[in-house]
């Protein structure tokens, strides 16, 4: 197919041919001949090169807000000037979806921003190749349909006293062998306070006993559910909490509307949990699936923040992560005293 330059040359050739018919063959030789040679040479170059082979490399997964690199590895019989275009799904962003380059035996890369949680598509790829004179072009379309699993964004928990208490209650248990003494931390059970050592340090914090952990990991069950429009927020909260619990050495199970992952540990299990959160949709979990839940994460359309319930206490996720509205966050003193956020309720 002609480029705009090719069409212009073709028009010039036709005009010169008509002029030659009227004024003599010398005009034909001076204009039409070189033009036809240029058009024929461009066609031959593009046809001779043929369609380049393409192999794509796309990351299997990433976190919302990150930038991933999509690599297009070309194999061409001969180098061609080309415009390479990459299409991506609605949940991904490309700063520049196309650029001009030379397609040869090499790699072309695109930086893709992972904007939305979920299973996002990459492809197709289109290559518009031109000859060296820019008069002839050929379009090649590659039906690429790769997928990137975009995990929810994970926030560092800045006030996880309730979860720390859960860790000590359900975590690597074992009170058979004494390990060491350490300073008291908010959430430590009073039964672990070593009163005799604490009495010797009247001006310092209490001292608690730590025991060696059993090899068997105890299980913590997490449930996440949300009304329509709140699932992304709930997924971020659940992902942040399960990451904290896994890093603490707990075996974490996850239940969401329409999905379930049994408790486990390790990086493969972490990926499985985050993948479930990437594809889950708004909804609620039936009552018969709520038994034995240790941490409940809920998002409701009539509430500004996601609520996290541990045992009998309910706090906002913004309080745990430091991302909530400052005016709605309770003071640390109120939390230490077992207070609940203003406007919240125990569930």
N, C-alpha and C positions, 0 to 999 in steps of 0.2 A: 504494500500500500504506500502511495506517495505521502511524504510529509508536505507541509505548506511550501517549503522550498522546492520540493520535487514538482508540485503542481505548478509553481511559478516557472520552473524550467521547461515543463511540458508546454505551457502556454506560449513561452518564448519560442520553442522549437516549432510549434504549429504556425505561429505568426511568421517566423523566418521562412518556413516552407512556402507559405502563401506569397510572401514577398519574392522568393526565388522564382516562383512560377511566373511572376510578372516582369521581374527585372533581370533574371538570369541566374545560372547555376552557381556563380561565384558567391552570391549571398548564402546559398544553401551550404556550400562548403565551409564558409567562415563562421556560421552561427549554428546551423542545425547539426553539423557533424560532431563538434565537441559536446554539445548538449546531449545528443543521443548516446555518446560514449559515457558521459557522466551518469546518465540514468541507467544504462546497462551495467556499468561497473558497480553501482550501488546495489542493484538487484542481485547481481552475482555474489557480492560480498555477504549480504544478509542470508541468501539461500545457502551459500557454502558453509557458513558458520552453523546454521541450524539452531534448534532450540537447546539452550543450555540445560544440563542436568541440575536438579536442585535437591538438597537435603537440608531440612530445618532442624534446629535445636531450640527447644523451648523449656524453661524450667518447669518442673512438675508442680511446684507450689511456691507461694510467697505470702507475705503479710500485707494487709491493706496499708497503703501509704508508701510502700517500698517501690523501687524501680528495678525491673527485671530486664535482662538482655535477651532478645530474640536474634539468633544467628541464622543467616541464610548462606549456606555453603554451595557455591556454584562450581560446576565443571563444564567448561566451554571448549569447543573445538578450536576456536580462535577468538581473541578479544573483540568485544563489541561495546561501543558507547550505548548506554541504555539508561532509562529511567525506571527505577525499581519502586514499586508501590506495595505497601503492606496494609491490609485491613485487619481491624481488631473489633472485638465485641463492645457493647455499650458500657461495660464496667471497666474498660481499660482506656488509657489515654496515650496518644502519640503526639509528641511535640511537632514532629515533621513526618507525616505518613509516606512521603516519597522524597527521593533525592537522585540526582544524576551521578552516575559513576561509570566505570568501565567493568563490564562483566567478563571475568576471566576465571582462571582456576584460583579462587580465593573466597573470602568470607565477607559478607555485608552484614552489619549489625544495626538493630533498632533498639532504642531504649524505650521501654513500655512502663508507664506508671500504673500500678495496681490500685485502682480507685475504689472499687466496690467488692465487698465480700461475696463469695460464690464461685461457681465454676464458669470461668470466662474463656471465650474462644479467641484464637489467633489464626488469621487467614481469611480469605485466600491471598496469594501473592501474584502480582502482575508485573511482567517485564516488557517494556517497550524498547526494542533494540533498533538502532539506526546504523547505517553505513557511515564510513568516515567522512563523506561529503554532506551527510545529513539530508539526502534527497529521497531515501527509501526507508521505511520502517516496517517492523513486524511485531505484533503483540502476542506474547505468550502468557497464558493464564495457568497457574498451578493451583489445583483444588486442595490447598492445605487447610486442614481443620484440626489444629492442635488445641489443647486445653490447658489452662493454668488454674489450679485451685488456689483461690485467694482466701487465706485465713483471716479471721478477725484481728484487728489491731490489739496488741497486748500492752496493758498499762502496768507500770510498777506500782505495787501496793505500798502506800506510805503509812497507813495506819491499819495494820492487819492483826490487831490484838485478839479479835474474836476468832480469826482463823488460826492464829498461833495457839490459842487455847484448844481449838479443835485438834490441832496437830498433837498436842501433848496428851489429849484424851484418847484419840483413835490411832495415833501414829505408831512409830516403832516402839511398841510397848516393852514391858519387861521390868520388873521391880525386884528381881532375884538377887542381883549383884550391884552393890554401890559403886559408882564411878567417880564422882567428884562433887564438890560444892561450888556454887556460883551465885552471883547476885540475883536477887528476885527480879523478875520481869512481869509486867502487867499480864494477867491471864494465868499465871502459874497457880495450880491448885494449892490450897493452904495445907493439905496433908503432906506436901513435899517440903514445907518450911522446916529448917533445922533450928529449932528454937534455942537450943543451948549455945550454938555458935552465934546466932543472931543477938543473944543477950550480951555477948562479949563485945559487940560492935554497936553500942547504943546510938551513935551519931551517924551511922551508915545504913545502907539498905539492908533489908532482910536477906538471909542466905537460904537457898533451897538446895535440896539434894537431887542429883542426877543419877540415873541408874543405867546400866548397860542395856542396850537394845536387844530384843529377841531377833532372830533371823527372819521370822515370819512377819511379813508386812500386813498391817491391818488395812481395812478398806474404808474409803470415804465415798459416799454416794452424793452426786451433784445432780440437781434437776434445774433445767432452764426452760422457761416458757414466756411468751409475749403476745400481746395484742398486736393487731395489724399496725405496721409502721414502726414498731419498737424492737423488732427482732435483731436489727444490726447492733443496737445499744446493748441488748441482752447478750448477744453473742460475744461482744467485746468484754463485757463483765465476766461471763462464764469462762472465756479463754484466759483471762488474767488470773482468775481464782484457781482454775485447775492447774495453771502453770506454777503458781505459788505452792499448791499442795504437792504436785509432783516433785518440785525442787526440794520440798521438805522431806521427801522420802516416802510419801504415802502412795498406796494403790488407789487410783481414782476411777470411779465408774461414772458414766454420764447418761442421763435420760433427757430426751427432748421430744416434742411432738412428732411422732412418726419415726423415731429412731432411738437406738440404744447401743451403748458400748459397755461391755462388762469391765469390772475393775482390773487394772493392770498397771505396770510400770514400764519404764524404758522409752527410748526415743521413738521407736515404731508405734508404741501405744500412744504417745503424745501426738504423733502425726494423725493417728486414727481419730483421736478425740477432736482435734482441730478441724479435720476434714468433715466430721459430722456437724460441727458448728458452722462450717462454710456452706453447707447445703440445706440446713434446717430452715423451716418456714414458720411464720406466726401460728400460734395455736396454744391450746392447753393440754395438759396430760391428765388422763382419767384417774379417778381416785384409787383404783386398784394398782396403779403403777407408782403411787406416791409413798407407799410404805417403805420405811427404812431410809428415807432421804435425810442426809445430814446437812446439806447446804442447798437452799432454794433461792434461785435467781429469777426475779419476775420483773416484767416491764408492762405497765398499763398505760393506756392512752390518757387517762385522767390524772396521771401523776407525772411530775417533771423529771424524776430520776428513777433509775432502776433500783429496786429493793433487793437486799441480800439478807436472808434469814438463816441464822446459825443457832440451832436449838430454839430457845424461847426469845432470842433477841433479833430485832430487825433494824438494819442500818441501810444507808444509801451507798451505792457503789462509789459515788463521788466522794464520800467520806473515806472509803477505803483507799482510793487512788489519788485523792487530792485534786480531782477534776470537777467536783461539784461546785454549785454556787456557794460563795463564801457566806452569804447571809443565811442560807438554809442549813449550813453544817453545824452540828452541835459542838460544844467545846470539848477539849480533851478531858477536863474534869468531870463533865457530865457522863462521858463514856466510861471513865474509870469507875464512876459510881453506879454504872448499870443503867444510865438514862437512855431514853430513846429519842430519835430525831423528832424535832417539832413537826407535828402533823402526821407522824408515822404511827403505825399500829403493830402490835405483836401478832404474829401468825403462827 
